[in-house]
C-alpha cells in the first residue's frame, strides 16, 4: 500500500507520551456497525484488513492507522418523494395546509422510517504518525476527511494538539517565483502539469496537463498576472507529485528506482508486503517532508505556544 494523496498535520513533542499508549486507547474507539436509525459511524479498523483485530502497524517511530466509516445512503430525492406522499395523504384526508413546523416533524418521521432500510457504504482512510518528526500524514486530498481523521484520533487520545500547516513563506508566491524564474530548488525537477489562477475573485483558471511547464504558452499566462495554485514536480528522480498552494500533495507516486528497492521477500505474505511497503513509503516521504520544511518553513509546533 502506498498513499496517493498527502494532507499534513503536525503535533508537538509532548504528544509522544500519549502515543506510547496508543494501542490500548484505540481499542475503545473501534468502528461499530451503523445502528438502525444512525446516519453514520466512525472508528478505527485494522490496517491489515477485516481478518485482523490489530489496530496499528508499527515500523520504528512510524505508526500506521486506518479510520473506518459506515454511512447510510439516503438520497434527498428519496426523502423528498416519501415526504410528498405523506403530506398528500394528510392533505387529502384532513383537507388542511401543512405548516413549516409540521413539515419538519414529518420529514424526521420519514427519515426514521427509511434509515433502517437504507444501504450502508463502508469506507476507510489511512494515516500514519511520524513520532520522531511530529507529522500526521493522511491519505486524502479532502480537508474534510482529514479533519475527521484528526478528530477521531483526538477523541481516542483525549487530547491531540495537531495543527494544519502554517508555512512561514507563501507556497503560492514561491511556486510562482519558481515557474517565472525557471529555477527550482536543488533536487526538484518539473512535472508536466500545473494550475494557474488569476488571484482576483472569480478570476480565470488555467489547467495544464501533459504540458512543458517552461513553454511560452505557460509564461504568457504568468505574465498576465496568474499565479501557481498547483504545480507538478519530481524530487531526486524518486517521487512525483502535484503540490498545492495549501501544501496538500496530490497524485503522489514513487518512480521505478524506488519501487525496485522492494525485495522479493515482501511478496511472501500480505503482512510482509505491508511491512516492506510501509517502511519504504515512510522513509521516502520523510525526505519530501523535510524538503517542504526547508522550502516553506514548517516548524514543529511547541505546545507552550498553542496554550497562549
NORCOR-V270056 format. One record per backbone hydrogen bond with DSSP energy under -1.0 kcal/mol. NH is the residue of the N-H (numbers start at 1). CO is the residue of the C=O. E is the energy in kcal/mol with one decimal. If there is no record, write none. Layout:
# NORCOR-V270056
NH_CO_E, NH_CO_E
This chain:
# NORCOR-V270056
6_249_-2.9, 7_138_-2.1, 9_136_-2.1, 10_163_-2.5, 11_134_-2.1, 15_12_-1.4, 16_13_-2.0, 17_14_-1.2, 19_15_-1.8, 20_16_-1.2, 21_18_-1.5, 22_19_-1.6, 25_21_-1.8, 26_22_-2.5, 27_23_-1.2, 29_26_-2.3, 31_44_-2.0, 38_35_-1.5, 41_70_-2.0, 43_68_-1.9, 44_29_-2.5, 45_66_-2.5, 49_46_-1.3, 52_49_-1.5, 57_64_-1.4, 59_62_-2.4, 62_59_-1.7, 63_129_-1.9, 64_57_-3.4, 65_127_-3.3, 67_125_-3.0, 68_43_-3.1, 69_123_-2.8, 70_41_-2.1, 71_121_-1.9, 72_39_-3.2, 73_119_-3.0, 79_75_-1.9, 80_76_-2.8, 81_77_-2.1, 82_78_-2.3, 83_79_-2.5, 84_80_-2.3, 85_81_-2.1, 86_82_-2.0, 87_83_-2.7, 88_84_-2.4, 89_85_-2.0, 90_86_-1.8, 91_87_-2.7, 92_88_-2.6, 93_89_-1.9, 94_90_-3.0, 95_91_-1.9, 103_99_-2.4, 104_100_-2.1, 105_101_-1.9, 106_102_-2.8, 107_103_-2.2, 108_104_-1.9, 109_105_-1.9, 110_106_-2.4, 111_107_-2.4, 112_108_-2.3, 113_109_-1.8, 114_110_-2.2, 115_111_-2.8, 117_114_-1.6, 118_115_-1.5, 121_71_-3.3, 123_69_-2.0, 125_67_-2.4, 127_65_-2.1, 128_137_-2.4, 129_63_-2.4, 130_135_-3.1, 131_61_-2.4, 134_130_-2.1, 135_130_-1.3, 136_9_-2.7, 137_128_-2.7, 138_7_-2.3, 139_126_-2.8, 140_138_-2.2, 146_142_-2.2, 147_143_-2.6, 148_144_-2.0, 149_145_-1.9, 150_146_-2.2, 151_147_-2.5, 152_148_-2.3, 153_149_-2.0, 154_150_-2.6, 155_151_-2.4, 156_152_-1.8, 157_153_-2.6, 158_154_-1.8, 162_160_-2.6, 163_10_-2.5, 168_296_-1.1, 168_297_-1.8, 169_296_-2.1, 174_170_-2.5, 175_171_-2.9, 176_172_-2.0, 177_173_-2.3, 178_174_-2.4, 179_175_-2.1, 180_176_-2.9, 181_177_-2.7, 182_178_-1.3, 183_178_-1.2, 188_185_-2.0, 189_234_-2.1, 191_232_-2.4, 194_208_-1.8, 195_230_-2.5, 196_206_-3.1, 197_227_-2.5, 198_204_-2.7, 203_200_-1.9, 206_196_-3.4, 208_194_-2.9, 211_192_-2.4, 215_212_-1.7, 219_215_-1.9, 220_216_-2.2, 221_217_-1.3, 222_218_-1.7, 223_219_-2.4, 224_220_-1.4, 225_222_-1.6, 226_221_-1.7, 227_197_-3.1, 229_195_-3.0, 230_195_-1.4, 231_243_-2.0, 232_193_-2.9, 233_241_-2.9, 234_189_-2.2, 235_239_-2.4, 236_187_-3.4, 238_235_-2.7, 239_235_-1.1, 240_253_-2.8, 241_233_-2.3, 242_250_-2.8, 243_231_-2.8, 244_248_-2.3, 245_229_-2.1, 247_244_-2.2, 249_6_-2.6, 250_242_-2.7, 252_4_-2.8, 253_240_-2.4, 255_238_-2.6, 258_255_-1.6, 259_255_-1.8, 260_256_-2.2, 261_258_-1.8, 262_259_-1.4, 266_263_-1.3, 267_264_-1.5, 268_265_-1.8, 273_269_-2.4, 274_270_-2.4, 275_271_-2.5, 276_272_-2.3, 277_273_-2.7, 278_274_-2.8, 279_275_-2.2, 280_276_-2.1, 281_277_-2.9, 282_278_-2.6, 283_279_-1.8, 284_280_-2.3, 285_281_-2.8, 286_282_-2.0, 287_283_-1.1, 288_284_-1.2, 289_285_-2.6, 290_286_-2.5, 291_287_-1.4, 292_288_-2.4, 293_289_-2.1, 294_290_-1.9, 295_291_-2.9, 296_292_-2.7, 297_293_-1.7, 305_302_-1.1, 306_302_-1.4, 307_303_-1.3
